Amino acid sequence: MRTVGVTDQSLYEALVSRIRAYSDLLKLRLSALVTFSAVFGYILGDRGASFGWTGFLGLALGGFLISGASGAANEIMERDLDKLMKRTQNRPLPLQIISLKEAYWFTIIVAIVGVFLLWAFTNPLTTWLGILSMVLYVFAYTPLKRVGPIAVFVGAIPGAMPPLLGWTAATGAITYEALIIFGIQFIWQFPHFWAIAWVSDEDYKKAGFKLLPSGGGQDLNTAIQIMIYTLFLLPLGLLPSYFGLTGLNSGIVATICGVLFLAQTFSLMRDCSRKSALKIMFGSFLYLPIVQIAYLLDKMP
């Protein structure tokens, strides 16, 4: 009986380890954040007499799987580079917890299921935008990371797609409101990406990633560019209120968050330190969900 108990415990631990490995391959936390942005766009765009739960659930699960498949494909393509960086060397492929063949099949199946869910429960426009987002992330952004900072611009497009997908899933159309919420997330990507690249510069150089602007330097020129893109968020954050998509309260919240976010960039311009870049990185993680939640709350009757 003791042997059976030990065997059962070993099987349980092996199963948990396997699930954790596949979760890491899907970039679970990142995919969850992407799904939140898509859900935000859907709720903001839904104006029916009753809430469209079918489309909502199809978008949430389908969007999550497409995001996860994109992340998994990224890890497959960068598996040898991930071995060189401290922040990625414990991923399942560098550690060979999952074989390359398994990863390929898993990624393909997850992508197909995600696309099917979008097609079956949303609409063709949303499905094609989801496919475009996946293709840009995997086949454009991923290889461009070793070419130069143009990768950040290209990566900002699929990075800003989730709220647009949510809006089109709810409305079936790309409207000026959809472009506004896309634009906010698009511009947000630049200080977000560059702060991460600044903090991870030593690791990124080992892999040959070139994401920082101004020749890749951790200098005043890069800090100024981070400040300029953060500054753009102030007027952009007011557009949903200006065009009547949300109310005045969310505009106030977006402005306060934008000012606080912008204030962090002045610290980086002053000392060009990793500590200041780290504050901007965490500030970017807080800015987007807080502002999006404010928009949603302000839309409610």
N, C-alpha and C positions, 0 to 999 in steps of 0.2 A: 504493500500500500504506500509505503514511503517513496519507493521508486516511481510509482505512478504520479504521486504528488509532485515530485521533483520534475518529472517529464511535463506535466501539465503547466507547471510554473514556467519552465523553459519555453514551451510553446506560446504561452501568453506573452512572455517578454519578447520573443521573436516576432509575434504578430504586432505588438505595440511598436517595436522598432521599425517594422516594415511600413506601418501606417504613417509613422513620423517621417520616414524617408520620402514617401510619396507626397506627403504634405509639404515637405521642404522643396521637392521638385516642382510643385505647383506654385511655390512662393505664396503660401497661404495668407499671410498677413497683407501682402501687397494686393493680392487678388480680392481680399475682403474690402480693402479701401477702394479699389476700382469699382467693385459692386456697389458700394455705398454711393459713389458719385453717380453711377448709372441710375440707381433707385431715386436719388435726389432729382435727376432730370425727369424721370417718369412722373413722380408725384407732382412736380412743378407744372408739368405739361398736361396732366390729366384734368380735364374740365367736364367730364361726363356727369350725368345725373347720379350715377352710381360708380364707385371706384372699380376700375378694370383689373380685378384680381388675377385673371388668367394671364393677361399680358404682363402684369407686374411680376408674377412668379416665373414666367417663361424668360423674361428679361434678366431677373436676378440670377437664376440658375445658369441660363445660357451664357450670360455675360461673365459670370464667375468662371465657368469652364473655359471660355475663350481666353480670358486673361490668364488662367492657370496654364493652358496649353502654350500660350506665348512665352510665359516665364520658363516653362519646362524646355521649350525649344531653344530659348536663350542659354539655358544651362548646358544643353547638349552641345551647342555650337562653341561655348566658351569653357568646356570641361577642362582642357589643358591649361588655359589661362587661370582658371579658378584655383588650380593647385599652387599657383605662385603668390596668391594674395591671402593674407591672414583672415580677412573678413569672409572669404568664400571657400577656403581650403577644407572646411568641414561639411561641405555640401555632399549629398549622396553619391554623385558621380565621381568626384575626386577621391572619395573614400571607398569607392567601388561597392557600396552597399546595394546599389541597383546597377545591373549590367546595362551597357549601352543599348543592346537590343531591346531589353525591357523598357528602357526609357523612350526609345523611338515608338514602340507600339502603344505604350501608355499615352504619350503625347498625341499621337494620331487619333486614337479612340476618343480622348477627351475633347479634342478639337472638333471632330465630327459630331459628337453628341451636343456640344455647345452650339454649333451652327444649326443643327437640326432643331433644337429647342427654340432658337430665335426665329427660324423659318416657320415652325409650326404654331408658335404662340404669339409672335409679334407681327412683323410684316417684312416684305422683301427689302425695303429701303434699310431698315435696321439691320437685317442680316448681312447685306452687302457692305454696309459701313463697318460692321463687326469683323468681317473678313478682311477688309482694307486695313483696319487697325492692326490685326494680327500680322498681315503681310509686311506692313511698314515697320512694325516693332522687330520682327524676326529677321527679315531679309534686307532692311535698310538701316535701321538704327543700330542693330547689333554689330554688323561689320564696320560701320562708320565710326564706332567708338575708338578705333585704332587709327583713324584717318585724321580727325580733327574735330574742333568744336561745332562743326556743321551737324554733327550727330545729335547735339542737344536740340537744335531747331527741328530736325527730322523726328526725333523722339518725342518732342512736345506735341506733335500732331496726334499719334495714337494715345499719348498720355492725356490729352484733352478730349478724346472721343467719348468717354463714358457718359457724361451728362448729355451730350448730343444724341447718343444712342437711346438714352432714357426718354428724351423728348420725342424723338421720332417713333419710338415704340408706343408712346401714348397718343401721338397726334398723326403719325404717318407722313409728316412733312418737315422739311428744314425751313424754319421761319427765322425772322430777325431775333426773336427771343431765344431760339436755339443757338444762334451764332453768338449772342451775348454771353450765355453761360459757357459755351465752348471757349470764347475769347478770354474770359476770366481765368479758366483753368489752363489755357494755353500759355498766357503770360506768366502765371504762377510757376510754371515748370522751370523757368530760367533761373530765378534765385534759388529755387529748390534744388535743381540739378547741380548748379555751380557751387552751392554750399556743401553738398555731399562730396563733390569732386575735390573741393578744397580740403575738407576734413580727411578724405581718403587718398590724398595726392600721392603719398609714398607707396601705398598699395597699388594704385592705378598705374604708376610709372613702371612697376614690376611687370604688369601685363601689357604695357604699351598703350594704355588708354589715354586719349588726348581730349579731354572734355572742357578744360578751363579756357576762357577766351583770352585775348591779348597775348598770344604766343604761349599760353599755358602757364603763365606766371602767377604765383601767389603774391600779387602786388597791388598797388593802388589802382592801376587801370582796371584790373579784374573786379576789385571792390566797387569801383564807380559804376561799372556795368551792372553789377548785382543791384546797386542802389537805384539805377535808372529803371530797370524792369520792375522793381518793387514799387517805385513811385507810380508807374502806370496803373498799378492795381487800385489806386485811390479813385480816379475817375471811373474806371471800369466797374468797380464795386458798387457805384451809385446808379449804373445804367438800369438794373432791374427795377429800382424804385422810380427812376425817371420815366421809364416807358410803361409803368403801371403793372409790371409783372408781379411785383411785391409792393409792400407799403413802405412808409417812411422809416419805421423802426429798424428794419433790416439794413436800410441805407446808413443809419447811424452806427449800427453794429459793425458793418463792413468798413466804414470810415475809421472807427476807433481801432479795429484790428489792423487795418492798413497802416495807420500812423505808428502803432506799436511795432509792426513788422518793419516798417521803414526805419524807425529809430535804431533798430539793431544793426542796420547796414552802416550807419555813421560810425559805430564802434569799430566795425571792420575796416572802414576807410582810415580810421585814426591809427590803429595798431597793426592791421594786416596779420592778425594772429589766428591760430587754429581755434582757440577758445571762442573768439568772436564769430568765426564761421560756424562753429558748433551751435551757438545760440541761434543763428539764422536758420540752420537746418531744423532745429527743434521748433522754431517759430513758424517755419513753413508747414510743418506737420500739423500745427495747431490752427493756423489761419484758415485753411481750406474747409475742414469739417465744421468749424465754428460758424463761418460765414454762410456755408450751405445750409446748416441747420437753422440759422437766423432767417434765411430766405423762406424756408419751408414753414416755420412758425408764423411768419408774417403773412403768408398766403392763406393760412387757416382762418375761417370766419370767426 
